[in-house]
Amino acid sequence: MKTIGLLSDTHGYLDDAVFKYFEECDEIWHAGDFGLEVAERLAAFKPLRGVYGNIDGKEIRQNFPEHLRFRCEGVAVWMTHIGGYPDHYAPAVKREIYTKPPQLFISGHSHILKVMFDEKIKCLHINPGAAGKHGWHKVRTLIRFCVSEEKIHTLAAIELGNR
């Protein structure tokens, strides 16, 4: 079993509460729009996986891909920053998500916390919302969940406070 801490859209700001909420996590996954210092601090804390976002510069883009597909505890995962959500997938992922669907699809960008199951492709979509202070969202959010025996479970949405 792995416990995952998931966040996105930090835009260079990292609330110290993230370390408390992710203390028991095995890995941290960041769905883009990091800011360089955020990536360095998270990687020093826990093993980090991530994708670059539309605001990320050269340093992040050299270390993190646009799309990341991998397996975690038997679950096929696809993470990208601009991915959309069920029935509204972004053009860059739409064809592939229907022909080679993952079991877990993670995106950021919208700053809207969303957890939805796509019945058409039997895939759980998660967008952790925005953990940073830049953007139009009102509340900063994170997600923590577990993956074991090819299942995603024990999902918690965490509010960090107002932007």
C-alpha positions, 0 to 999 in steps of 0.5 A, spaced: 500 500 500 502 507 498 499 513 501 499 519 496 499 526 497 496 530 491 497 537 489 497 542 483 497 549 482 502 551 487 505 557 483 511 558 487 507 558 494 508 552 499 504 552 505 507 549 511 501 545 512 502 541 506 508 537 510 503 536 516 498 533 511 503 529 507 507 527 513 504 519 513 505 519 505 509 515 501 510 519 495 507 526 493 505 527 486 504 534 483 500 536 477 503 542 474 504 549 475 510 548 481 514 554 481 522 551 482 522 552 489 516 548 491 519 542 487 525 542 490 522 543 497 517 537 496 523 533 493 527 534 499 521 531 503 518 525 500 519 522 493 516 526 488 513 525 481 510 531 477 508 534 470 510 541 468 504 546 467 503 552 463 507 557 467 513 552 469 519 555 466 525 551 463 528 548 470 521 544 471 520 542 464 527 539 464 526 535 470 518 533 469 514 531 463 508 534 460 505 527 461 507 522 465 504 515 465 506 509 470 503 504 475 502 505 482 500 498 486 498 495 480 494 501 478 495 505 471 496 512 472 496 518 467 498 525 470 498 531 466 497 538 467 491 540 462 487 534 461 480 536 462 475 531 466 470 526 464 466 528 457 470 535 457 477 532 456 482 537 453 484 536 446 491 534 447 489 527 451 482 526 448 484 521 443 488 517 447 484 517 453 479 513 450 483 508 446 488 507 452 485 509 458 488 509 465 485 507 471 486 514 474 487 520 471 490 526 474 490 533 472 490 540 474 490 547 471 482 549 473 484 550 480 477 546 481 477 540 486 474 535 482 473 527 483 469 524 478 468 517 475 468 516 468 463 510 467 465 510 459 472 508 460 472 506 467 477 511 470 477 515 476 479 522 475 482 527 480 484 534 480 486 536 487 484 544 485 489 549 487 494 549 493 497 556 491 495 563 492 495 565 485 488 564 481 481 565 482 480 560 487 477 562 494 480 556 498 486 552 497 486 544 497 490 538 497 488 531 496 490 525 500 489 517 498 491 510 498 493 505 492 493 498 494 491 491 490 489 495 484 484 499 488 484 507 489 481 508 496 481 512 503 481 519 499 480 525 503 480 532 500 483 537 505 482 545 505 488 549 507 484 555 508 483 561 504 487 564 498 
